Amino acid sequence: MRIDVRPRKRNAPRPRWKVAKAFHQWLRGRPCLIGGDCEGPMQACHVDYAGDKGMGTKVSDRFAVPMCAAHHAESHEQGVQTFEAKHRVNLLAAANAYWAKWPGRHEWEQSQ
């Protein structure tokens, strides 16, 4: 058997307009959107149906909400529609609200 030892071909990096690392850091300092029985560190959970997701690419960072690791995993296991119905939350509306509240938004938008 032959083993391919060539370096793996890397995908193109995400476009600048999709990346807002400072926003992710700010989100991780917020409490879990769902609340209640939370477990694990805070994470930025992307709302996949926000619109600018492509094949092999993640949605823009601006469409993210803060969730603990347990609720983030639950959202992926159950699917978004089931998760939103169970917790009575609209993730896209919440993501837009968090983006509007982020203190660094204007500076980030001007740099784009």
C-alpha atoms as an extended CHARMM CRD file, in Angstrom:
* protein
*
       112  EXT
         1         1  MET       CA              0.0000000000        0.0000000000        0.0000000000  PROA      1               0.0000000000
         2         2  ARG       CA              1.3060000000        3.4790000000       -0.8770000000  PROA      2               0.0000000000
         3         3  ILE       CA              0.8550000000        6.3430000000        1.5370000000  PROA      3               0.0000000000
         4         4  ASP       CA              0.5190000000        9.8200000000        0.1470000000  PROA      4               0.0000000000
         5         5  VAL       CA              2.9180000000       12.0250000000        2.1120000000  PROA      5               0.0000000000
         6         6  ARG       CA              2.4780000000       15.1600000000        0.0150000000  PROA      6               0.0000000000
         7         7  PRO       CA              1.1880000000       18.2100000000        1.8940000000  PROA      7               0.0000000000
         8         8  ARG       CA             -2.5710000000       18.4730000000        1.8520000000  PROA      8               0.0000000000
         9         9  LYS       CA             -3.9910000000       21.0680000000       -0.5170000000  PROA      9               0.0000000000
        10        10  ARG       CA             -5.3480000000       23.9030000000        1.5930000000  PROA      10              0.0000000000
        11        11  ASN       CA             -8.6370000000       25.5650000000        0.7900000000  PROA      11              0.0000000000
        12        12  ALA       CA             -8.6350000000       29.2850000000        0.1570000000  PROA      12              0.0000000000
        13        13  PRO       CA             -8.8660000000       31.3370000000        3.3560000000  PROA      13              0.0000000000
        14        14  ARG       CA            -12.1710000000       32.9170000000        4.2960000000  PROA      14              0.0000000000
        15        15  PRO       CA            -12.7670000000       36.3460000000        2.7250000000  PROA      15              0.0000000000
        16        16  ARG       CA            -11.9450000000       39.3210000000        4.9790000000  PROA      16              0.0000000000
        17        17  TRP       CA            -15.5450000000       40.5230000000        4.9740000000  PROA      17              0.0000000000
        18        18  LYS       CA            -16.6510000000       37.2660000000        6.6290000000  PROA      18              0.0000000000
        19        19  VAL       CA            -14.1240000000       37.3450000000        9.4910000000  PROA      19              0.0000000000
        20        20  ALA       CA            -14.6650000000       39.3440000000       12.7020000000  PROA      20              0.0000000000
        21        21  LYS       CA            -12.4630000000       37.7140000000       15.3520000000  PROA      21              0.0000000000
        22        22  ALA       CA            -12.9470000000       40.5800000000       17.8030000000  PROA      22              0.0000000000
        23        23  PHE       CA            -16.7160000000       40.0250000000       17.6160000000  PROA      23              0.0000000000
        24        24  HSD       CA            -16.2220000000       36.3320000000       18.4790000000  PROA      24              0.0000000000
        25        25  GLN       CA            -14.1060000000       37.3000000000       21.4640000000  PROA      25              0.0000000000
        26        26  TRP       CA            -16.7800000000       39.7500000000       22.6080000000  PROA      26              0.0000000000
        27        27  LEU       CA            -19.4980000000       37.0770000000       22.2040000000  PROA      27              0.0000000000
        28        28  ARG       CA            -17.5700000000       34.6310000000       24.3760000000  PROA      28              0.0000000000
        29        29  GLY       CA            -17.8190000000       37.1590000000       27.2130000000  PROA      29              0.0000000000
        30        30  ARG       CA            -21.6380000000       37.2200000000       27.0330000000  PROA      30              0.0000000000
        31        31  PRO       CA            -23.9100000000       34.7540000000       28.8460000000  PROA      31              0.0000000000
        32        32  CYS       CA            -25.4070000000       31.8190000000       26.9550000000  PROA      32              0.0000000000
        33        33  LEU       CA            -28.3160000000       32.8510000000       24.7420000000  PROA      33              0.0000000000
        34        34  ILE       CA            -30.3830000000       29.9000000000       25.9540000000  PROA      34              0.0000000000
        35        35  GLY       CA            -29.4360000000       30.0910000000       29.6400000000  PROA      35              0.0000000000
        36        36  GLY       CA            -30.6500000000       27.6420000000       32.2390000000  PROA      36              0.0000000000
        37        37  ASP       CA            -28.6830000000       24.4010000000       32.4710000000  PROA      37              0.0000000000
        38        38  CYS       CA            -25.4180000000       25.4720000000       30.8000000000  PROA      38              0.0000000000
        39        39  GLU       CA            -22.2090000000       23.4340000000       30.6210000000  PROA      39              0.0000000000
        40        40  GLY       CA            -18.7900000000       24.1040000000       29.1610000000  PROA      40              0.0000000000
        41        41  PRO       CA            -17.0590000000       27.1930000000       27.8580000000  PROA      41              0.0000000000
        42        42  MET       CA            -18.8250000000       29.8980000000       25.9000000000  PROA      42              0.0000000000
        43        43  GLN       CA            -18.6260000000       29.5830000000       22.1290000000  PROA      43              0.0000000000
        44        44  ALA       CA            -19.6930000000       31.6090000000       19.1230000000  PROA      44              0.0000000000
        45        45  CYS       CA            -22.4360000000       29.5810000000       17.4260000000  PROA      45              0.0000000000
        46        46  HSD       CA            -22.9270000000       30.4710000000       13.7390000000  PROA      46              0.0000000000
        47        47  VAL       CA            -26.4710000000       30.7010000000       12.3460000000  PROA      47              0.0000000000
        48        48  ASP       CA            -26.0460000000       28.6330000000        9.1840000000  PROA      48              0.0000000000
        49        49  TYR       CA            -29.2490000000       29.7400000000        7.4560000000  PROA      49              0.0000000000
        50        50  ALA       CA            -28.2970000000       33.4570000000        7.6050000000  PROA      50              0.0000000000
        51        51  GLY       CA            -27.6650000000       33.5690000000        3.8820000000  PROA      51              0.0000000000
        52        52  ASP       CA            -24.0190000000       33.9370000000        2.9080000000  PROA      52              0.0000000000
        53        53  LYS       CA            -22.9590000000       30.3570000000        3.5060000000  PROA      53              0.0000000000
        54        54  GLY       CA            -21.4440000000       28.6070000000        0.5200000000  PROA      54              0.0000000000
        55        55  MET       CA            -20.3070000000       25.1370000000       -0.3470000000  PROA      55              0.0000000000
        56        56  GLY       CA            -17.3720000000       24.4070000000        1.9290000000  PROA      56              0.0000000000
        57        57  THR       CA            -17.5640000000       27.8030000000        3.6370000000  PROA      57              0.0000000000
        58        58  LYS       CA            -18.9540000000       28.9570000000        6.9330000000  PROA      58              0.0000000000
        59        59  VAL       CA            -21.4520000000       31.7900000000        7.2800000000  PROA      59              0.0000000000
        60        60  SER       CA            -20.0690000000       35.2450000000        8.1720000000  PROA      60              0.0000000000
        61        61  ASP       CA            -18.9470000000       35.7870000000       11.7440000000  PROA      61              0.0000000000
        62        62  ARG       CA            -21.5200000000       38.5600000000       12.1460000000  PROA      62              0.0000000000
        63        63  PHE       CA            -24.2100000000       35.8510000000       12.1550000000  PROA      63              0.0000000000
        64        64  ALA       CA            -23.1370000000       34.2560000000       15.4440000000  PROA      64              0.0000000000
        65        65  VAL       CA            -24.6490000000       34.0740000000       18.9220000000  PROA      65              0.0000000000
        66        66  PRO       CA            -23.1030000000       33.1700000000       22.2780000000  PROA      66              0.0000000000
        67        67  MET       CA            -23.8510000000       29.6550000000       23.4990000000  PROA      67              0.0000000000
        68        68  CYS       CA            -22.3090000000       27.3370000000       26.0360000000  PROA      68              0.0000000000
        69        69  ALA       CA            -20.6920000000       24.2040000000       24.6300000000  PROA      69              0.0000000000
        70        70  ALA       CA            -23.6640000000       22.0260000000       25.6420000000  PROA      70              0.0000000000
        71        71  HSD       CA            -26.3060000000       24.1500000000       23.8800000000  PROA      71              0.0000000000
        72        72  HSD       CA            -24.0450000000       24.6160000000       20.8360000000  PROA      72              0.0000000000
        73        73  ALA       CA            -23.6740000000       20.8400000000       20.5090000000  PROA      73              0.0000000000
        74        74  GLU       CA            -27.4300000000       20.3990000000       21.0240000000  PROA      74              0.0000000000
        75        75  SER       CA            -28.1530000000       22.8430000000       18.1810000000  PROA      75              0.0000000000
        76        76  HSD       CA            -26.0400000000       20.7330000000       15.8170000000  PROA      76              0.0000000000
        77        77  GLU       CA            -27.4430000000       17.3980000000       17.0290000000  PROA      77              0.0000000000
        78        78  GLN       CA            -31.1220000000       18.3730000000       16.8290000000  PROA      78              0.0000000000
        79        79  GLY       CA            -31.0210000000       20.6700000000       13.8350000000  PROA      79              0.0000000000
        80        80  VAL       CA            -31.7760000000       24.3690000000       13.8580000000  PROA      80              0.0000000000
        81        81  GLN       CA            -35.5470000000       24.2210000000       13.3800000000  PROA      81              0.0000000000
        82        82  THR       CA            -36.0570000000       21.7450000000       16.2190000000  PROA      82              0.0000000000
        83        83  PHE       CA            -33.6300000000       23.6280000000       18.4640000000  PROA      83              0.0000000000
        84        84  GLU       CA            -35.3410000000       26.9870000000       17.8580000000  PROA      84              0.0000000000
        85        85  ALA       CA            -38.7850000000       25.5220000000       18.4740000000  PROA      85              0.0000000000
        86        86  LYS       CA            -37.6980000000       23.7310000000       21.6560000000  PROA      86              0.0000000000
        87        87  HSD       CA            -36.0600000000       26.8070000000       23.1890000000  PROA      87              0.0000000000
        88        88  ARG       CA            -38.4560000000       29.3490000000       21.6400000000  PROA      88              0.0000000000
        89        89  VAL       CA            -35.6850000000       31.4470000000       20.1630000000  PROA      89              0.0000000000
        90        90  ASN       CA            -35.0310000000       32.9930000000       16.7460000000  PROA      90              0.0000000000
        91        91  LEU       CA            -31.2790000000       32.6190000000       16.2270000000  PROA      91              0.0000000000
        92        92  LEU       CA            -31.0770000000       34.9700000000       13.2320000000  PROA      92              0.0000000000
        93        93  ALA       CA            -32.8780000000       37.7830000000       15.0680000000  PROA      93              0.0000000000
        94        94  ALA       CA            -30.6320000000       37.2210000000       18.0880000000  PROA      94              0.0000000000
        95        95  ALA       CA            -27.5000000000       37.2810000000       15.9010000000  PROA      95              0.0000000000
        96        96  ASN       CA            -28.5750000000       40.5760000000       14.3530000000  PROA      96              0.0000000000
        97        97  ALA       CA            -29.2490000000       42.0380000000       17.8110000000  PROA      97              0.0000000000
        98        98  TYR       CA            -25.8200000000       40.9730000000       19.1250000000  PROA      98              0.0000000000
        99        99  TRP       CA            -24.1310000000       42.4080000000       16.0280000000  PROA      99              0.0000000000
       100       100  ALA       CA            -25.9410000000       45.7320000000       16.5380000000  PROA      100             0.0000000000
       101       101  LYS       CA            -24.8550000000       45.8400000000       20.2110000000  PROA      101             0.0000000000
       102       102  TRP       CA            -21.1800000000       45.0380000000       19.5580000000  PROA      102             0.0000000000
       103       103  PRO       CA            -19.0980000000       48.1170000000       20.4590000000  PROA      103             0.0000000000
       104       104  GLY       CA            -16.5430000000       47.4370000000       17.6770000000  PROA      104             0.0000000000
       105       105  ARG       CA            -19.0890000000       47.1230000000       14.8710000000  PROA      105             0.0000000000
       106       106  HSD       CA            -18.6880000000       50.5970000000       13.3570000000  PROA      106             0.0000000000
       107       107  GLU       CA            -14.9010000000       50.3920000000       13.3280000000  PROA      107             0.0000000000
       108       108  TRP       CA            -15.0160000000       46.9020000000       11.7690000000  PROA      108             0.0000000000
       109       109  GLU       CA            -17.5350000000       47.9520000000        9.1130000000  PROA      109             0.0000000000
       110       110  GLN       CA            -15.4340000000       51.0130000000        8.1650000000  PROA      110             0.0000000000
       111       111  SER       CA            -12.3420000000       48.8380000000        7.7300000000  PROA      111             0.0000000000
       112       112  GLN       CA            -14.0850000000       46.6520000000        5.1580000000  PROA      112             0.0000000000
